[in-house]
Amino acid sequence: QDGVGKAIDYAKALGVPQLNCLAGIVPQGVPRDAAQATFIANLAFASAKLEAEGLRLLIEPINTYDIPGFFLSGTRQALELIDATGSDNLFLQYDIYHMQRMEGELLNTIKNNLPRIRHLQLADNPGRNEPGTGEINYGYLFRAIDALGYDGWIGCEYKPATTTSAVLSWMDAYR
């Protein structure tokens, strides 16, 4: 709870309107239901404090192939946790790479949950490199996301296949 105050201070200093709270890995020996209850209580606390400051709280499912044991690993689970908090200031950060690994059905999931998504992130799969290096059809996905009316940011969270400056040209194909 002390960290929430510090996060608010940083967000205000940087002009950031929303913060991502990562669930992390359940500690060994902690029952999953206890971890869930703690996470829900912490999210309820944090979302209320952020709302009072005009900030939004996001949660992000992470794939368990790259990070075994990560507590929050799917869209449905994230939405159930959001509902369990009772908060109207808690939203989904949808990471295309992680959800391709865990669920597939990217566009249908985005379309069905767009009102609850406040940030998108991307990387291609496999390899977590820039778009165009893997199996995800980003041209199709970007056109569809635009058609849905998403007006938020799409963050690039990938490992450049070569150098950062060399791979930034991937964006030219989607302008």
N, C-alpha and C positions, 0 to 999 in steps of 0.2 A: 504494500500500500504506500510505503514511502516512495517507491519508484514511480508511482503514478504522478505524484506532485512534481518530481524532477522531470518526467516526460512532458508534462504540461508546460513547465518553464521552458524547456528546449523548443517545444512546438511553437510557443508564442514568440520566442526570440527569432526563430527561423521562418515564421509565417506559414507554418504547415497546418493545413486544415483537418488532417486526419492522421491517426496513428495505427500501426499494425501491432497487435499483441500475439506473439508466437506462443503456442501451447508448450512446446518442448517435449522432451522424452520423459515418460513416467519413471520416476526413480524405482530402482529395484526394491522389491518388497512392499511397494505401495499398491494396494488393490485398485483396480481400474475404476471401480465405482467411487472410491474415495478421491481419486485424482479428478474425476469428472465433477464431483460435488465442489471440490476446491476451485476448479477452473470456473465453474458457473458462478460461484460466489465472487471470485476475483473479477470476472468480466462484468458482473452487475455493479460492483463497486466502481471499477474503472470507467465504465460507460457513463455512469451517473456523474462522476467527477469531471469527465471530459465534456459532457453535455453542458454542465454548468459554466464551462469556459468557452462554449461555442465550438467545440472540437468533436469529431466523430471517431469512434473506435472500430477497427476492422480486425477480423481474424482470418487466417490463411491456412487452409489445409495443405499439408506437405506429403509428398509420396514416401512410402515406407521402404522403397527399394534403395533410395539414396540415403535416407536417414531412418534406419530400422528403429522401431519402438516409438516413433513420433506419435504423440497422442491424437492429434487432429489430422485425419488423412483422407477425408472425403467431403464432398459438397453436402450431402444429406446430413451427415454428422454435424457439420458446421451450422447448418440451418436449425437443426434440433437444439443445439447448444444456445444459439441466438434466441430461439423461442423460449427456452428454459429460463433465461435471465429475465424475461419480461421487459427488456429494454427496447426502446424505439430508437436508440442511438448506437446500435451495434450492427455492423454490416459485414458482408463477405468481401474479402480480397481474393479474387479468382485468378490463380496462377495457371495459365494454359499448359505449361510444361508438366507441372505436378499432376494436374487432373487428366492429362492425356495418359500419363503413366498409370494412374490409379483407376480411371473410369472410362476414358474415351468419351464419345458423345458430346464433344465440346460445344458445338453450336446449340444443340438442343438444351443443354444444361444452362448455357448463358441466356438463351432466349427465355426459358422457363423461370429463371431467377434474376433477371436483369434489374427489377426494382430493388433487390436486396444486395446487388453488387455495386460497390463504390470505387473499385479499382481493379484493373486487369494488369497482369504481368505476362511476359512471354519469354520463351526460349523454344528451340526446336528439339524434337526427340527423334532418335536417340542422340546422346552426347551433350545435351544442354547448350548447344551452340546457337548462333544467330539463325533467324528464319531463312529458309531456303536450303538448309543443310540436312534436313531430315524428312520425316514423314508427314508433318502437318502442312496442310494446304493453306498457307497464310493468305494468299490472294483471295480465296473463297471466304475464309473466316473474316478478314478485314471488311470486305464488301458487305457481308451479312451483319456484322456488328454495326457498321454505319447505317445499314437499312433499318436496324432495330432502334436507332436513335440514341445509342450510347454516346454521351458527350464528355465522359471522363477521360482521364489519362490512361495510357497503356505503357507501363514501365517495362524497360528492357533489362532482364535479369538473366543474362546468358554469359557463357564463357566463349570469347572470341576464338574461332578456329585457328586464326593466325594472330594478327595484331588488331587492336581496337580500330585504328585508323583504316586499316585495310578492309575490315569487314563492314564498316558503316555503309558501304554502298548497297547493302541489301535493301535499304529503305527506298532507293530510287525505283525499284520495281513496283512499289506500292503507292507511289505518290499520285 
